[in-house]
Amino acid sequence: MIENFNTEYFVVLFFLMLAAVMAIIRVIKGPTAPDRVVGLDTINTIVIVSMVIFGIAAGSVIYIDVAIVYALLSFISTLFIAKYLEGGDF
């Protein structure tokens, strides 16, 4: 399944995991709700990039398709959360 998984992919995924850990720290520490939302959005973006890289390494298009759907759902959820934090009606 993973025929092209070279060390370059492992290096990229390591740095993405490092960025995800930093974003998780931002989500936990806060200090405000918008900071936490930005941290969650950053984690979603890192997950999307990881799925695309894994799809490239695996040579499978399905991971990229799933990443596109996940990106759309992440965008919509971020809009709803931002609207809720702003205090507006849905």
C-alpha positions as CSV (number, residue, x, y, z in Angstrom):
1,M,0.0,0.0,0.0
2,I,2.7,2.5,0.9
3,E,5.3,2.0,-1.7
4,N,6.8,5.5,-1.8
5,F,7.0,6.2,1.9
6,N,10.6,7.6,2.1
7,T,12.3,9.3,5.0
8,E,11.2,12.7,3.6
9,Y,7.6,11.9,4.4
10,F,8.6,10.9,8.0
11,V,10.4,14.2,8.4
12,V,7.5,16.2,7.2
13,L,5.0,14.3,9.4
14,F,7.3,14.8,12.4
15,F,7.3,18.5,11.9
16,L,3.5,18.5,11.4
17,M,3.2,16.6,14.7
18,L,5.4,19.1,16.4
19,A,3.2,21.9,15.0
20,A,0.1,20.0,16.2
21,V,1.5,19.7,19.7
22,M,2.1,23.5,19.8
23,A,-1.5,24.1,18.6
24,I,-2.8,21.7,21.3
25,I,-0.9,23.8,23.9
26,R,-2.6,26.9,22.5
27,V,-6.0,25.2,22.8
28,I,-5.3,24.2,26.4
29,K,-3.8,27.4,27.6
30,G,-6.1,29.8,25.9
31,P,-6.3,32.6,27.3
32,T,-9.5,33.5,25.4
33,A,-12.1,31.6,23.4
34,P,-11.0,33.0,20.0
35,D,-7.5,31.8,20.8
36,R,-8.8,28.3,21.4
37,V,-10.8,28.4,18.1
38,V,-7.8,29.4,16.2
39,G,-5.8,26.6,17.8
40,L,-8.5,24.1,16.8
41,D,-8.6,25.5,13.3
42,T,-4.8,25.1,13.1
43,I,-5.1,21.5,14.2
44,N,-7.7,20.9,11.6
45,T,-5.4,22.3,8.9
46,I,-2.5,20.2,10.1
47,V,-4.7,17.1,9.9
48,I,-5.8,18.0,6.4
49,V,-2.2,18.5,5.3
50,S,-1.2,15.2,6.9
51,M,-4.0,13.4,5.0
52,V,-2.8,14.9,1.7
53,I,0.8,13.9,2.4
54,F,-0.2,10.4,3.4
55,G,-2.3,10.1,0.2
56,I,0.7,11.2,-1.9
57,A,2.9,8.7,-0.1
58,A,0.4,5.9,-0.4
59,G,-0.4,6.7,-4.0
60,S,-4.1,6.7,-3.3
61,V,-6.5,9.5,-4.2
62,I,-9.1,8.5,-1.6
63,Y,-7.1,10.3,1.2
64,I,-7.1,13.5,-0.8
65,D,-10.8,13.3,-1.4
66,V,-11.4,12.7,2.3
67,A,-9.1,15.7,3.1
68,I,-11.2,17.9,0.8
69,V,-14.5,16.9,2.5
70,Y,-12.8,17.3,6.0
71,A,-11.6,20.8,4.9
72,L,-15.1,21.9,3.9
73,L,-16.6,20.6,7.2
74,S,-13.9,22.2,9.2
75,F,-14.5,25.6,7.5
76,I,-18.2,25.4,8.1
77,S,-17.7,24.5,11.8
78,T,-15.3,27.4,12.2
79,L,-17.8,29.8,10.8
80,F,-20.5,28.6,13.1
81,I,-18.2,28.8,16.2
82,A,-17.1,32.3,15.2
83,K,-20.7,33.4,14.7
84,Y,-21.6,31.9,18.2
85,L,-18.6,33.7,19.8
86,E,-19.7,37.0,18.2
87,G,-23.1,36.6,19.8
88,G,-25.1,36.7,16.6
89,D,-28.2,34.6,15.8
90,F,-28.0,31.7,13.4
